[in-house]
Amino acid sequence: MTNKTPRQKEILQVALELISQKGIKGLTIKNLSKKIGISEPAIYRHYEHKIDILVAILDHFKENTESLFHFEAKKDITAIEKIEQVFKQHFSTFAETPYLVSVIFAEELFKGEPALSKKIAEIINANNRILESLVNEGQNKGEIRKDIETSHLTLIIMGSLRLFIKKWQFSNYAFDVKKEGYKLIESIKCIIKNQ
């Protein structure tokens, strides 16, 4: 939450808590002001609309994800290890803040909101590009199989992550996302590894 005032950070944090407790529809300016203990006009001084709050949450996730991808990409490890580290970090983030999943994987709720749909598309496209570059790097180095197109392997990896997280969300976070996520990573490594 770079370049945010302490109050803006608090609003975003409380917004995520409200989403966790009541879902996206429970995130209202009225509920926010009540939970923080400030007036509704005080919220509006920081964010004009509920949509602005959701966009700020998505921006924060996008920045963190991109910096994580770039950080791992620079490491002197195999491409498969880079992909593994990115996945592990995502599983840790979701384990610590499961309500973040309610926003990031709520694209079906955002269809009527162009700003949110656009932001979700930006996140997906940016993650796809970076992951595809890691898969391509691994293929060029002979670490990742070449008999399947780079774009298809990327889709398999991204799709697995998204479906796995949705499954966790729909189970009401009933299983250990890190433990089961690490098992998923091992399976993905078996699928993409050059034999």
C-alpha positions as CSV (number, residue, x, y, z in Angstrom):
1,M,0.0,0.0,0.0
2,T,2.6,2.4,-1.1
3,N,2.0,6.1,-1.1
4,K,-1.1,5.8,1.1
5,T,-1.8,7.8,4.2
6,P,-2.2,5.9,7.5
7,R,-6.0,6.5,7.2
8,Q,-6.2,5.2,3.7
9,K,-4.3,2.1,4.7
10,E,-6.7,1.6,7.6
11,I,-9.7,2.0,5.3
12,L,-8.3,-0.6,3.0
13,Q,-7.5,-3.0,5.8
14,V,-11.0,-2.6,7.3
15,A,-12.5,-3.0,3.9
16,L,-10.8,-6.3,3.5
17,E,-12.1,-7.4,7.0
18,L,-15.6,-6.4,6.0
19,I,-15.4,-8.4,2.8
20,S,-14.1,-11.3,4.8
21,Q,-17.1,-11.1,7.2
22,K,-19.9,-10.0,4.9
23,G,-18.7,-10.5,1.3
24,I,-18.3,-7.8,-1.3
25,K,-21.9,-6.6,-0.8
26,G,-21.2,-6.0,2.8
27,L,-18.5,-3.4,1.9
28,T,-20.4,-0.1,2.1
29,I,-19.2,3.3,3.1
30,K,-21.7,3.2,6.0
31,N,-20.3,-0.2,7.3
32,L,-16.8,1.1,6.9
33,S,-17.3,4.3,8.8
34,K,-19.1,2.4,11.6
35,K,-16.3,-0.2,11.9
36,I,-13.5,2.5,11.9
37,G,-15.4,4.9,14.1
38,I,-15.4,7.9,11.8
39,S,-18.1,9.7,9.8
40,E,-19.0,8.7,6.3
41,P,-17.8,12.1,4.9
42,A,-14.4,11.3,6.5
43,I,-14.2,8.2,4.3
44,Y,-15.2,10.2,1.2
45,R,-12.3,12.5,1.8
46,H,-10.0,9.5,1.1
47,Y,-12.0,7.5,-1.4
48,E,-14.9,8.9,-3.5
49,H,-16.6,5.5,-4.0
50,K,-16.6,1.9,-2.9
51,I,-15.2,1.1,-6.3
52,D,-12.1,3.3,-5.6
53,I,-11.4,1.2,-2.5
54,L,-11.6,-2.0,-4.4
55,V,-9.4,-0.6,-7.2
56,A,-6.9,0.4,-4.5
57,I,-6.9,-3.1,-3.0
58,L,-6.4,-4.6,-6.5
59,D,-3.6,-2.1,-7.2
60,H,-1.8,-3.1,-4.0
61,F,-2.1,-6.8,-4.9
62,K,-0.9,-6.1,-8.5
63,E,2.2,-4.2,-7.2
64,N,3.1,-6.9,-4.8
65,T,2.7,-9.7,-7.4
66,E,4.8,-7.8,-10.0
67,S,7.6,-7.1,-7.5
68,L,7.5,-10.7,-6.4
69,F,7.8,-12.0,-10.0
70,H,10.6,-9.6,-10.8
71,F,12.4,-10.4,-7.6
72,E,12.3,-14.1,-8.3
73,A,13.2,-13.6,-12.0
74,K,16.5,-12.1,-11.0
75,K,17.6,-14.9,-8.8
76,D,20.3,-17.3,-9.9
77,I,18.1,-20.4,-9.7
78,T,16.3,-22.6,-12.3
79,A,13.1,-21.3,-13.9
80,I,11.2,-24.1,-12.2
81,E,12.5,-22.9,-8.8
82,K,11.5,-19.4,-9.7
83,I,7.9,-20.5,-10.5
84,E,7.8,-22.6,-7.3
85,Q,8.9,-19.6,-5.2
86,V,6.3,-17.3,-6.7
87,F,3.5,-19.9,-6.0
88,K,4.7,-20.5,-2.4
89,Q,4.7,-16.7,-1.8
90,H,1.1,-16.5,-3.1
91,F,0.0,-19.4,-0.9
92,S,1.6,-17.7,2.1
93,T,-0.1,-14.3,1.3
94,F,-3.5,-16.0,0.9
95,A,-3.1,-18.0,4.1
96,E,-2.3,-14.8,6.0
97,T,-5.1,-12.8,4.3
98,P,-7.8,-15.2,3.0
99,Y,-10.3,-12.4,2.5
100,L,-8.0,-11.0,-0.2
101,V,-9.2,-14.0,-2.3
102,S,-12.7,-12.6,-2.2
103,V,-11.6,-9.5,-4.1
104,I,-8.9,-10.9,-6.4
105,F,-11.0,-13.8,-7.6
106,A,-14.3,-12.0,-7.8
107,E,-14.2,-11.2,-11.5
108,E,-17.7,-12.4,-12.0
109,L,-19.0,-9.8,-9.5
110,F,-17.1,-7.0,-11.3
111,K,-18.6,-7.4,-14.8
112,G,-20.8,-4.4,-14.3
113,E,-17.9,-2.2,-13.1
114,P,-15.5,-1.3,-16.0
115,A,-12.8,0.0,-13.6
116,L,-12.7,-3.2,-11.7
117,S,-13.0,-5.5,-14.7
118,K,-10.1,-3.5,-16.3
119,K,-8.0,-3.9,-13.2
120,I,-8.6,-7.6,-12.9
121,A,-7.7,-8.0,-16.6
122,E,-4.4,-6.0,-16.0
123,I,-3.5,-8.3,-13.2
124,I,-4.2,-11.5,-15.1
125,N,-2.4,-10.2,-18.2
126,A,0.7,-9.0,-16.3
127,N,1.0,-12.2,-14.3
128,N,0.5,-14.3,-17.5
129,R,3.3,-12.3,-19.4
130,I,5.8,-12.7,-16.5
131,L,5.0,-16.4,-15.9
132,E,5.2,-17.0,-19.7
133,S,8.7,-15.4,-19.7
134,L,9.8,-17.8,-16.9
135,V,8.4,-20.8,-18.7
136,N,10.2,-19.7,-21.9
137,E,13.4,-19.2,-20.0
138,G,13.1,-22.7,-18.6
139,Q,12.4,-24.1,-22.1
140,N,15.4,-22.3,-23.5
141,K,17.6,-23.7,-20.8
142,G,16.3,-27.3,-21.2
143,E,14.7,-27.3,-17.8
144,I,11.1,-27.2,-18.9
145,R,9.6,-29.4,-21.6
146,K,9.4,-28.0,-25.1
147,D,6.8,-30.4,-26.6
148,I,4.0,-28.2,-25.3
149,E,3.7,-24.6,-26.3
150,T,4.9,-22.0,-23.8
151,S,1.5,-20.3,-23.8
152,H,-0.3,-23.6,-23.0
153,L,2.1,-24.5,-20.2
154,T,1.5,-21.0,-18.8
155,L,-2.2,-21.5,-19.0
156,I,-2.0,-24.9,-17.2
157,I,0.1,-23.3,-14.4
158,M,-2.1,-20.2,-14.0
159,G,-5.3,-22.2,-14.4
160,S,-4.2,-24.7,-11.7
161,L,-3.5,-21.9,-9.3
162,R,-6.8,-20.1,-9.9
163,L,-8.9,-23.2,-9.6
164,F,-7.0,-24.4,-6.5
165,I,-7.6,-21.0,-4.8
166,K,-11.3,-21.0,-5.8
167,K,-11.7,-24.5,-4.4
168,W,-10.2,-23.3,-1.1
169,Q,-12.5,-20.3,-1.1
170,F,-15.6,-22.4,-1.8
171,S,-14.6,-24.8,1.0
172,N,-14.7,-21.7,3.3
173,Y,-10.9,-22.0,3.7
174,A,-11.4,-25.5,5.3
175,F,-8.0,-26.8,4.3
176,D,-4.4,-25.7,4.8
177,V,-3.7,-23.7,1.6
178,K,0.0,-23.7,2.1
179,K,0.4,-27.4,2.8
180,E,-2.0,-28.5,-0.1
181,G,-0.6,-25.7,-2.3
182,Y,3.0,-27.1,-1.9
183,K,1.7,-30.5,-3.0
184,L,0.1,-28.8,-6.0
185,I,3.4,-27.2,-6.9
186,E,5.2,-30.6,-6.8
187,S,2.5,-32.0,-9.2
188,I,2.9,-29.0,-11.6
189,K,6.7,-29.4,-11.5
190,C,6.3,-33.1,-12.5
191,I,4.1,-32.0,-15.4
192,I,6.3,-29.2,-16.8
193,K,9.7,-30.6,-16.1
194,N,11.8,-31.7,-19.0
195,Q,12.3,-35.5,-18.7
